[in-house]
Amino acid sequence: MSDLDVKKFVEEQVKAVKEVLGDEKALIAVSGGVDSTVSAVITHRAIGDNLACVFIDDNFMRLGEPERVKEMLSSPPLDLPVSILLERERFMKALEGLSDAEEKRIAFRETFYQTLGDAAKAEGCRFMVQGTIKADIDETTGGIKTQHNILEQIGIDPVERFGFSVVEPIKSLYKYQVREVARFLGAPQAASERQP
């Protein structure tokens, strides 16, 4: 057990997200994993229906995964507004001919954010919420491996490059702490205990 006061953390993050977003609309890409789920729930508590949740079907998921994730996140107690973006062709084309793992990660990141930029524009969102956690930042800035959700920390301006500002409500937490928050929020075990 960590020394994290989960209830206080959630209350503070809901307030912080509300202060940043106000009445603005925001977009989050959800995967059904614990990081994006917790970030989505915190943001939904802060701005309600001004949050658009999208699951990007990039052709690299398990069979039926988009529908399972949408059902899980849209159902009580989470009740998140989730839609599925069919982007298989876009991702396959972006990764075509690449064999180096780092090149693939970078191409995936670019395609992921271009896709989200298009979705944000279509939804009228100037903000994108991400489930970035402390380990993502440490791994990318430390040169261990590139995480697709790290932008500003490595000098990429998301407003200039993709057309949106980034909000990261759980970036101060490590995975075990995010799982504690997920359990507190009532996330299904399929999300709170899901392995990356």
N, C-alpha and C positions, 0 to 999 in steps of 0.2 A: 504494500500500500504506500502511496506517495504522500507527501505533505501538502498536496494540492487541495484547497478548499473548493470542491467542485461547484457547489451551489453559488458561492461568491464569484467564481470564475465565470459561470454562465451569466449571472446577473450583470457583471461588469462588461462582458463582451456584447451582450444584447444592447446595453446602453451605449457602448462605444460605436457599434455598428449603426445604431439609430442616429447618433450624432454625426457620423460621417455621411450617411446616405440621406437622412431626412426623409423627404417625400419622393426621392429619386427611385427609379426602377433599377434593379440589378439582375444579373444573370450568373448562374453557377452551373458548371458541368458536374454532374453527379455520376458516380461509377457504381454505387452500392457499397463501396468501401467505407470504413469508419471515418476517414478524414473528411471526405466530401459530404458525408451524411451529417456529421456533427456541424460542419460549417453551414450547411443548408438549414438545419434546424435552428441554429442560433440566429441566422440572418432572417429566417421566416418569422421568428418570434419578434425580431426588431422591426421589420417592414411589411409583414403580412403578404398580401397578394401582389405587392410590388416586386416580389422575387419570382423570377422565371428559372425553373430547374430544367436542364436539358441533359439527356443521356446521348452521347455521340456514338452511334453504331459505326465503328471504324473498320469493321471486318476482322478484328483481332480478339473477339470475345467468344466465350463459350456459346454454343447453340442455345437460343432462347434467352440469353442473358439480358438483352435490352428489355424484354417484356417482364421478366422476373424482377428486375430492379425497379422498373416503373410501378409494378404492382406493390412491391414491398414498401417503397417510399411514399406512394400515394395513399396507402391504407392507414387507418388509425394504428398507433397514436400519433404518427408523424404527419400524415395528411399534407404532404408536399405536392405542389403543382408540377408534375413531371411530364415532359414531352420527349419523344425520341427523334433525333436527327439522323437520317440515313445518309452517311457520308463515306460509304465503303470505297467507291471508285476514287474519290479524291485522295484518300489515304494510300490506296494501292499505287496510284500513279506517282505520288510523292516519294514513295519508298522503292519504286521500281529501279532495279539495277544496283542498289546499294547493298554492300556486304559487310562493311565495317560497322560494328555495334554503335560506336560513338556517332558516326555519320547518320545512322538510322535514328538515334535518339534526337539529334538536332533537327533532322527532317521531320520527324514526328511532332516535335515541339512547334516548329513553324506552321505545319499544317493544322495542328490542334488550335493554335491561337488565331490563325486566319479564319478557321471555321467558326470559332467563338466570336471573333470580331464581326463576321457576317451575321451571326445569330443575334448578337447584341444590337447591331444596327437595325435588324428586322423587328426586334422587340422594343426598340427605343430606349436601350440601356446604355448609360455612360460608365457603368461600374460592373466589374466582374469580381465575383467572390471566389476565392480559392481555398482549398483544404491544405495549404502548405503547412508543414510542421517543421520543427527545429531540425530534425535529422535531414530533411530535404535540403535545407539551407547549408548545413554542415557538410554534406556529401558533395554538393555542387561547388561551393566556394572553396572547399578543401581539395578539389581536383580528383575526388574518388570516382564519381561518375555524374554525368549531367542528369538532373531531374527535370522533367518537362515543365514543372510548375514554378521554376525559379526564373524570374525576369529581372526585376529591379536590382536584386542582389548581385547580378553579374553585369550590370550596366545597360540592360535593355529597357528603353522607355516604352511601356505598353501603350501609352496614349498616342505617342508619335507613330509607333510601329503597327499597332492593331486597333486603335481608336477607343480604348477604354482605360479607366483607372482600376487598379487592383485593390481589393480589400481581403485581408488574410486574418480572420478572427482567431485561428488556433496556432499561429506561427511560433508562439512561445512554448508550445507543448511538445513532448516526445510521445511516441505512439502509445505507450502504456497509460499515459495520462489522458490521451484522447479517448482511449477505451473506457476509462473511468467516467469521463464526461458523457460518452454515448450511453452507458448503462444508466446514468442519472437521468438522461433525457428520455429514456424508455425506448431506445432504438432496439429493433429486433436483433437477436443473437447473430443472425445471418449478416448483419452489418457490423455490430460492435465487436464481434470476435473473428471476422473475416481476415484471413491471412493475405498479405500483398502478393 
